[in-house]
Amino acid sequence: MKDIKFLEKNGVDIAKSLELFGDINTYNDTIGEFLVGIHTKINSLIKFMNANDMANYSITVHSMKSDAKYFGFNKLADMALEHETKSKAGDLYYITSHINDLINETNKAIVLIQEYMSGDDVETAGDKGDSDGGEVYDSKTILVVDDSNIIRNFVKRIFSDKYNVGQAKDGEEAIKIIK
C-alpha cells in the first residue's frame, strides 16, 4: 500500500516525522524496525510491571515514547510519556490500571503499520547490523550510541557512504567496543 494519506487519515503525524527522516523513502525504510521493536518493548513492559521493576519499566517506556514520536504516533507517545512519568514516581497502581490502554494503543499502531506496509517483508531486529562488539574498524569510524535501534540505523544510513558506522545500544556496550 504505502500511501501516506492512509496514515494521515488515521492520525499519524507524517509531517513531523518527515522533519526527522527527511523523506518518505527513509521513513518507509525504517518503519519495519519500529514494528519489530514495539513488540519487544510491550513484552518487556509487562515483565517489568509484574516484577514491580519501575526503573527498567521507565527506561523501556521512554524508548517506546521516543520511537512512537519519531514515527508520528503521537497518542501512543503521549500515553507512554504518562507511563514514564508515573513509573519514575513509583506509581505501580497507575501502571497496572492503565497498561491495557497502552497495549491497546500499541496494537492500533501495529495494525496501521501492517496495513500501510501491506505485503512488504518486515526486517528482524538483527538484520540491520547491530554491533556485537567484535568488529574491528581500520578507517574513519563513527560510533552511534542510542537505546533506539531506529535512531542507530537511521544515523548509519546517513553516514555509511563515507564512514564505517559502529553501533552500541548503551554506554556500557560503547565502552566495550572502544576498548
Residue pairs with C-beta under 8 A, 6 or more apart in sequence:
1 115
1 116
1 117
1 118
1 119
2 28
2 116
2 117
2 118
2 120
3 116
4 14
4 24
6 115
6 116
7 14
7 72
7 112
7 116
8 14
10 112
11 74
11 75
12 71
12 72
12 73
12 112
13 72
13 73
13 74
14 24
14 27
14 72
15 72
16 72
16 74
17 27
17 70
17 71
17 72
18 24
18 27
20 70
20 154
21 27
21 30
21 70
21 154
26 154
26 157
27 71
29 157
30 150
30 153
30 154
31 71
31 113
31 116
31 117
32 117
32 120
32 121
32 122
32 123
33 123
33 125
33 128
33 149
33 150
33 153
34 67
34 70
34 71
34 113
34 150
35 110
35 113
35 114
35 117
35 122
36 122
36 123
36 124
36 125
37 67
37 125
37 148
37 149
37 150
38 64
38 67
38 68
38 106
38 109
38 110
39 110
40 125
41 60
41 61
41 63
41 64
41 67
42 64
42 102
42 103
42 106
44 56
44 60
45 57
45 60
45 61
45 64
45 83
45 99
45 102
46 99
47 53
48 54
48 56
48 57
48 60
49 57
49 92
49 95
49 96
49 99
52 92
54 87
54 88
54 90
54 92
54 95
57 83
57 87
57 95
58 84
58 87
58 88
59 147
61 80
61 83
61 84
61 87
61 102
62 80
62 84
63 147
63 148
64 76
64 80
64 106
65 77
65 80
65 81
65 84
66 77
66 148
66 151
67 148
67 150
68 74
68 76
68 77
68 80
68 109
69 77
70 148
70 150
70 151
73 109
75 105
76 102
76 105
76 106
76 108
76 109
79 98
79 101
79 102
79 105
80 102
82 98
83 94
83 95
83 98
83 99
83 102
86 94
86 95
86 98
87 95
125 149
128 149
128 153
128 156
129 153
129 156
129 167
130 149
130 152
130 167
130 169
131 166
131 167
131 168
131 173
131 177
133 168
133 173
133 176
133 177
135 166
135 177
137 164
137 166
139 163
139 164
140 162
140 163
140 164
141 163
141 164
141 165
141 166
142 155
142 159
142 163
142 164
142 165
142 166
143 165
143 166
143 167
143 168
143 174
143 177
143 178
144 151
144 152
144 155
144 156
144 165
144 166
144 167
144 168
145 167
145 168
145 169
145 170
145 171
145 173
145 174
146 152
146 155
146 169
147 169
147 170
149 169
152 167
152 168
152 169
153 167
155 165
156 165
156 167
159 165
166 177
168 174
168 176
168 177
